[in-house]
């Protein structure tokens, strides 16, 4: 259902408010440069600082601007099951193709709690679900056996996973434990090459915000089993993958975008602040290495 280079879009701000005009331009630029899907209101979109009204407007604008040209996987995750369902219901209504649901953070549910949380959402909304496992941020780890069990209990409801666990063996765990189509998408840009080699079909990417064409070409090379080209593109992008996390994300990403485009600001919302000088230098060097500056 989903594959290729799918940016986890930043949410542009200007003077403290959602910059809708810049966001529309960002969506358009992404599609023009080969991104195969879009994720609004993920972690990179600073969703935890958005009000529900803002959260829904960002998703709505993304769907409107994409206009069916690429699928929109709306960030709907929450550590409050009912709020996640609220986001899913809105996303379904406005035309998103799927919901991205992160493992609940802060309250640290057990694996049984995760089964209950995701199961409830699958039962109460028919929007396809892409799971999102990022234990480095949530503390809670969505184990492969739990992922497989969800697909068994709810056939056809869970269509993929964004895996940012850093454990490449899970690609095989999921592939061998799940029947039917299930899109495995890397959540770590720097691991996308081995992730795809193990059976992944793409990446929900931070770097693609800044380098959509290169990321799309890299994913296409992986899809076509052109290892030589994939390696060359991976090498070109590799410093940028790491530069995106030289400071609290998405600070470096927004800084990089501001270097590439004059219509987007690097403004963030508290508690995040603009990235420091070491991160800026790393981003500048990585942009130059990739031929983007």
VENJO-V487170 format. One record per residue. N is the residue number from 1. PHI is phi in degrees with one decimal (999 if undefined). OMEGA is omega as a letter, one per 20 degrees, with the letter a starting at -180 (none if undefined). Layout:
N PHI OMEGA
N PHI OMEGA
//
This chain:
1 999 r
2 -133.8 r
3 -163.8 r
4 84.4 a
5 -93.8 a
6 -125.4 a
7 -69.4 r
8 -84.8 a
9 -65.3 r
10 -70.1 r
11 -104.6 a
12 -69.7 r
13 -121.7 r
14 -144.8 a
15 55.6 r
16 86.8 a
17 -112.5 r
18 -59.2 a
19 -91.2 a
20 -63.5 a
21 -62.2 r
22 -64.6 a
23 -65.8 r
24 -61.6 r
25 -66.2 r
26 -64.2 r
27 -59.8 a
28 -62.9 r
29 -62.9 r
30 -62.3 a
31 -66.3 r
32 -59.7 a
33 -101.7 r
34 97.7 r
35 -61.1 a
36 -98.7 r
37 -174.3 a
38 -139.6 r
39 -121.4 r
40 -86.2 r
41 64.3 r
42 -88.9 r
43 -59.3 a
44 -65.2 r
45 -85.0 r
46 53.2 a
47 -61.6 a
48 -71.3 r
49 -105.7 r
50 -92.5 r
51 -69.0 r
52 -59.4 r
53 -64.8 r
54 -66.3 r
55 -53.9 a
56 -68.9 r
57 -67.3 r
58 -61.8 r
59 -62.1 a
60 -60.5 r
61 -64.8 r
62 -61.1 r
63 -63.4 r
64 -59.6 a
65 -72.2 r
66 -66.1 r
67 49.9 r
68 79.2 a
69 -73.7 r
70 -139.2 r
71 -71.7 r
72 -110.7 r
73 -104.2 a
74 -78.7 r
75 -66.5 a
76 -123.5 a
77 -68.3 r
78 -161.6 r
79 -89.2 r
80 -114.9 a
81 -55.0 a
82 -69.5 r
83 -72.1 r
84 -60.9 r
85 -65.7 r
86 -57.8 r
87 -63.4 a
88 -64.7 a
89 -62.8 r
90 -66.7 a
91 -62.5 r
92 -61.6 a
93 -63.5 a
94 -91.0 r
95 107.7 r
96 -67.0 a
97 -87.7 a
98 -163.1 r
99 -111.9 r
100 -95.3 a
101 -120.1 r
102 -77.7 r
103 -60.7 a
104 -54.0 a
105 -102.3 r
106 73.5 a
107 -85.5 r
108 50.6 r
109 -67.9 r
110 -72.7 r
111 -62.6 r
112 -64.5 r
113 -64.3 r
114 -65.3 r
115 -60.0 a
116 -68.6 a
117 -63.0 a
118 -69.3 r
119 -63.5 r
120 -60.4 a
121 -66.3 r
122 -65.0 a
123 -77.3 a
124 -108.8 r
125 -145.1 r
126 -99.6 r
127 -71.7 r
128 -55.4 a
129 -116.5 r
130 -106.5 r
131 -71.1 r
132 -136.7 r
133 -111.6 r
134 -141.0 a
135 -60.1 r
136 -62.9 r
137 -104.3 a
138 -93.3 a
139 74.5 r
140 -68.4 r
141 -107.0 r
142 -83.0 a
143 -69.5 r
144 -54.8 a
145 -64.5 r
146 -72.8 r
147 -59.5 a
148 -63.1 a
149 -65.8 r
150 -61.2 r
151 -67.8 r
152 -74.0 a
153 -72.1 a
154 -130.0 a
155 -56.2 r
156 81.1 a
157 -87.8 r
158 -101.9 a
159 -102.0 r
160 178.5 r
161 -144.9 r
162 -96.2 a
163 -105.6 r
164 -116.2 r
165 -76.0 a
166 81.2 a
167 -101.5 a
168 -67.7 r
169 -65.4 a
170 -69.0 r
171 -58.9 r
172 -70.6 r
173 -55.1 a
174 -69.3 a
175 -62.3 a
176 -82.2 a
177 -101.0 a
178 -123.4 r
179 -88.5 r
180 82.4 a
181 -71.6 r
182 -153.1 a
183 -79.2 r
184 -97.4 a
185 -117.8 r
186 -67.8 r
187 -102.9 r
188 -123.9 a
189 -56.3 a
190 -69.7 r
191 -104.7 a
192 -61.1 a
193 -65.6 r
194 -67.0 r
195 -61.1 r
196 -65.9 r
197 -62.3 a
198 -81.8 r
199 133.8 r
200 -71.9 a
201 -125.3 r
202 164.2 a
203 -146.8 r
204 -89.2 b
205 -113.0 r
206 -81.8 a
207 -58.6 a
208 -62.6 r
209 -55.7 a
210 -96.7 a
211 -128.6 a
212 -62.0 a
213 -65.8 a
214 -64.5 r
215 -65.9 r
216 -65.5 r
217 -65.4 r
218 -61.7 a
219 -65.6 r
220 -64.8 r
221 -64.3 r
222 -62.9 a
223 -60.2 a
224 -87.0 a
225 58.3 r
226 -93.7 a
227 -63.4 a
228 -60.9 r
229 -66.5 r
230 -60.8 r
231 -63.6 a
232 -60.8 r
233 -69.0 r
234 -61.5 r
235 -62.7 a
236 -66.7 a
237 -89.9 a
238 -54.5 r
239 -60.9 a
240 -69.2 r
241 -55.4 a
242 -76.9 r
243 -62.4 a
244 -62.6 a
245 -123.9 r
246 -71.1 r
247 -144.9 a
248 -56.7 a
249 -75.8 j
250 -98.8 a
251 -53.1 r
252 -62.2 r
253 -66.0 r
254 -67.3 r
255 -61.6 a
256 -61.2 r
257 -61.7 r
258 -67.2 r
259 -78.6 a
260 -85.1 a
261 -130.6 r
262 -90.2 a
263 -102.1 r
264 -126.3 a
265 -95.2 r
266 -91.2 a
267 -63.2 r
268 -121.0 r
269 -108.3 r
270 -57.1 j
271 -86.3 r
272 -83.4 r
273 -130.4 r
274 -54.2 a
275 -66.6 a
276 -79.2 a
277 -60.9 r
278 -58.5 r
279 -66.8 r
280 -62.1 r
281 -65.0 r
282 -64.6 r
283 -65.1 a
284 -59.1 r
285 -65.8 a
286 -68.9 r
287 -61.6 r
288 -65.5 a
289 -60.5 a
290 -83.6 a
291 77.1 a
292 -103.1 a
293 -147.7 none
//
